[in-house]
């Protein structure tokens, strides 16, 4: 028994078809209109993330750097405390 396999499309192909749909040229790809509309909607909803991606990465890095500096400060305090204990 063979299963009815669904056709898999790459992200690049989906983007290409979605962009064509915005220009009303997607029918030439032979993809069901419902899929085209779904991809077009996903493209339009997610388009702003393309431009925010750098900002999110930068903010995530800043949070990570702040956390690392906090850990370094804590380790310095602990090291100094232990060093004073050994000097006594």
N, C-alpha and C positions, 0 to 999 in steps of 0.2 A: 504494500500500500504506500503510495507516495502522498506525502502531505502537500497541500496547496501552499507553496511558499510565496510569501509576499516579496515583491521587488524591493530591494534596498537601494536607496539613493544616497550619494555622498553629500556632505555638507556643502561642498563647492557647487554641485549641481543644483541643490535646493536654492542656494543663494542666486545662482544664475537665472533660474526659472522665476524666482520671486522678483528679481529686478526686472525681468522681462514682463512680468505681470503688472508691475507698476506702469510700464510703458504700453500695456495692453498688447503684448506680443508673445504671450506665453503659450498660446494654443499650438504653436509649431513644435512643441516638445513632446506632444502626445501623452501628457500626464493628465489625470482626472482633474477637472476644474475644482473640486472640493479640496484636493491636496494643494493645488496651486494657491487657492485662497488662504488655506491654513499657513502655508509657507510665507505668503505675502504679508499676512497679519503678523506672524512671528518676526519677520524682518522689520516691519515698521515699528513694532513694539520694542524690539531689542536694538534698534539702530543707535539710540542714545548711549547704550552701554559701550559701543565702540569708542566713543569719545571720552567716556568716563573711566575706561579701563586704566589709563595711566594715573589718573587721580586716585583710584582705589588702591592701586599698587603702592603708590607713594604714601598714602595714609596708613596702609598696613605696615609698610616698612618703618614709618615713624613710630607707630605703636610698638613694634618689635624692638626698635632701638631704645625707646624709653624703658621698656621692660628689662632689656639687657643692662642698661645703665643702673637701674634700680638693683638688679642682682649684683652687679659689680660693687656698688656702694655697700650692700649688705655683707658681702664677702670681705671687703676691706675692714669693716667694723669688727667682724668676727676674728679676722686675722690679727688686728691690733689688740683685741681683748686677749687672745691666746698668747700673743707675744709678750704682753705685760705679765701674764701668769708665769711664763717661763723665766722671765728676768728676775722674779722675786725669789 
